Amino acid sequence: ITPATNPCGLNIMAPCDDDSHGTHTTGTTSGDDGNPGPNQIGVAPGAKVMPLRFLDGSGAGTVADAIAAIDYAIANRADVINASWGGPDLSPPLRDALARAGAAGITVVAAAGNDGLASNVSPTYPASFNLPNMIAVAATDKADRLADFSNYGSSVDVAAPGVGIVSTEGT
């Protein structure tokens, strides 16, 4: 999680983003083009980012590694955890780690999922955990309609633009 050198060969203290999803999401949330005023691209330009990664370039990872990343964020006093990942497997240890984050005052923003399914029938975790510190986000299109790929249902708290978003790493 905190390599001495970047796995991509760069001499920086940050994980490599093999598929650019984290880079894109970070740009959407906290990107700043350096110009004052309306040219800023993120919803929280200038926010400090703690880049943590537990998934490989194909999107595979372990629950143990997810928990280690969450615990690292807790130990290093993150304010928000962006969990723009998920899967169908219910994991009590993952739920416990996210509850620990809540006890530490950390909000967790989780992707509702990209399967076009109802969360009450086909839950996606961590978004489907019913924890007070979690916000599950579905995706909308440019007409503010639910994106055809977005999960929806009882565990979803809010929807936000998620189609054709220009960020620091493509759309």
C-alpha positions as CSV (number, residue, x, y, z in Angstrom):
1,I,0.0,0.0,0.0
2,T,2.9,2.4,0.7
3,P,5.7,1.3,-1.5
4,A,9.1,3.0,-1.2
5,T,9.0,3.4,-5.0
6,N,6.1,3.3,-7.3
7,P,5.4,0.0,-8.9
8,C,5.4,1.8,-12.2
9,G,9.0,2.6,-11.7
10,L,8.5,6.2,-10.6
11,N,10.3,7.3,-7.5
12,I,7.3,8.6,-5.6
13,M,5.3,7.5,-2.6
14,A,2.1,6.5,-4.4
15,P,0.7,3.3,-5.9
16,C,0.6,2.8,-9.6
17,D,-2.9,3.1,-11.2
18,D,-2.8,0.2,-13.7
19,D,-6.2,0.9,-15.2
20,S,-6.5,4.7,-14.6
21,H,-9.8,4.4,-12.7
22,G,-8.4,5.8,-9.6
23,T,-6.7,8.6,-11.5
24,H,-10.0,9.5,-13.2
25,T,-12.0,9.4,-10.0
26,T,-9.4,11.5,-8.2
27,G,-9.5,14.1,-10.9
28,T,-13.3,14.1,-10.8
29,T,-13.3,14.7,-7.0
30,S,-10.3,16.8,-6.4
31,G,-8.8,17.8,-9.7
32,D,-7.6,21.4,-10.2
33,D,-6.3,22.7,-13.5
34,G,-4.3,25.4,-11.6
35,N,-6.4,28.3,-12.9
36,P,-8.6,30.3,-10.5
37,G,-12.3,30.3,-11.1
38,P,-14.6,28.1,-13.2
39,N,-11.9,26.2,-15.0
40,Q,-11.3,24.0,-11.9
41,I,-12.6,20.5,-12.8
42,G,-13.0,18.7,-9.5
43,V,-15.9,19.0,-7.0
44,A,-13.4,19.6,-4.2
45,P,-10.4,21.2,-6.0
46,G,-7.2,21.2,-4.0
47,A,-8.4,18.5,-1.6
48,K,-5.5,16.4,-0.2
49,V,-5.5,12.9,-1.6
50,M,-4.1,9.8,0.1
51,P,-3.7,7.4,-2.9
52,L,-4.3,3.8,-1.7
53,R,-4.7,0.8,-4.0
54,F,-5.4,-2.8,-3.4
55,L,-6.7,-3.9,-6.8
56,D,-4.5,-5.0,-9.6
57,G,-4.7,-3.8,-13.2
58,S,-7.5,-6.3,-14.0
59,G,-9.6,-5.2,-11.0
60,A,-8.7,-8.2,-8.8
61,G,-7.8,-8.0,-5.2
62,T,-8.5,-9.5,-1.8
63,V,-10.7,-8.5,1.1
64,A,-7.7,-8.6,3.4
65,D,-6.0,-6.0,1.2
66,A,-9.1,-3.8,1.1
67,I,-9.2,-4.0,4.9
68,A,-5.5,-3.1,5.1
69,A,-6.1,0.0,2.9
70,I,-9.1,1.0,5.1
71,D,-7.1,0.5,8.3
72,Y,-4.2,2.6,6.7
73,A,-6.7,5.4,6.0
74,I,-8.0,5.2,9.5
75,A,-4.5,5.3,11.0
76,N,-3.6,8.2,8.9
77,R,-6.7,10.2,9.7
78,A,-8.5,10.3,6.3
79,D,-11.7,12.3,6.3
80,V,-13.3,10.4,3.4
81,I,-12.7,7.0,1.8
82,N,-13.7,6.7,-1.9
83,A,-14.7,3.1,-2.5
84,S,-15.3,3.1,-6.2
85,W,-15.1,-0.6,-6.3
86,G,-17.3,-3.5,-5.3
87,G,-18.5,-7.0,-5.7
88,P,-21.2,-9.4,-4.8
89,D,-19.6,-11.1,-1.8
90,L,-20.8,-10.2,1.7
91,S,-17.8,-10.0,4.0
92,P,-18.3,-9.4,7.7
93,P,-14.6,-8.4,8.2
94,L,-15.0,-5.8,5.5
95,R,-18.1,-4.5,7.1
96,D,-16.3,-4.3,10.4
97,A,-13.4,-2.3,8.9
98,L,-15.9,0.2,7.4
99,A,-17.6,0.4,10.7
100,R,-14.2,1.2,12.3
101,A,-13.8,3.9,9.7
102,G,-17.2,5.3,10.8
103,A,-16.2,5.2,14.5
104,A,-13.1,7.2,13.5
105,G,-15.3,9.8,11.9
106,I,-14.6,8.8,8.3
107,T,-17.3,9.0,5.6
108,V,-17.2,6.2,3.0
109,V,-18.5,7.0,-0.4
110,A,-19.1,3.7,-2.3
111,A,-20.0,3.0,-5.9
112,A,-23.5,1.4,-6.2
113,G,-22.2,-0.9,-8.9
114,N,-22.2,-1.1,-12.7
115,D,-24.3,-4.2,-13.3
116,G,-27.7,-2.4,-13.9
117,L,-29.2,-4.5,-11.0
118,A,-31.4,-3.7,-8.1
119,S,-29.3,-3.6,-4.9
120,N,-32.1,-5.2,-2.8
121,V,-32.0,-8.3,-5.2
122,S,-28.3,-8.3,-6.1
123,P,-26.3,-6.4,-3.5
124,T,-22.9,-5.0,-4.3
125,Y,-20.5,-4.5,-1.4
126,P,-19.3,-2.3,0.2
127,A,-22.2,0.0,-1.1
128,S,-24.9,-2.4,0.2
129,F,-23.6,-2.3,3.8
130,N,-26.1,-0.4,5.9
131,L,-23.7,1.7,7.9
132,P,-24.4,5.3,9.1
133,N,-21.0,6.5,7.6
134,M,-21.6,5.1,4.1
135,I,-23.0,6.9,1.1
136,A,-23.8,4.7,-1.9
137,V,-23.8,6.5,-5.2
138,A,-25.5,5.5,-8.5
139,A,-24.6,7.0,-11.8
140,T,-26.7,9.3,-14.0
141,D,-26.3,10.3,-17.6
142,K,-26.2,13.7,-19.2
143,A,-30.0,13.9,-19.1
144,D,-29.9,13.2,-15.3
145,R,-31.5,9.8,-15.8
146,L,-30.1,6.6,-14.2
147,A,-27.3,5.3,-16.4
148,D,-28.2,2.1,-18.0
149,F,-25.3,0.3,-16.4
150,S,-25.8,1.7,-12.9
151,N,-27.1,-0.3,-10.0
152,Y,-30.1,1.1,-8.1
153,G,-32.4,0.3,-5.2
154,S,-32.8,0.4,-1.5
155,S,-29.1,0.7,-0.6
156,V,-28.5,3.7,-3.0
157,D,-28.4,7.0,-1.2
158,V,-27.8,9.4,-4.1
159,A,-27.0,9.5,-7.8
160,A,-24.4,11.7,-9.5
161,P,-23.1,12.2,-13.1
162,G,-21.3,9.1,-14.2
163,V,-21.4,9.0,-18.0
164,G,-18.9,10.9,-20.2
165,I,-17.1,12.6,-17.4
166,V,-14.0,14.4,-18.5
167,S,-11.3,14.2,-15.9
168,T,-7.5,13.9,-15.5
169,E,-7.6,10.5,-17.2
170,G,-10.0,10.4,-20.2
171,T,-13.7,9.9,-19.9
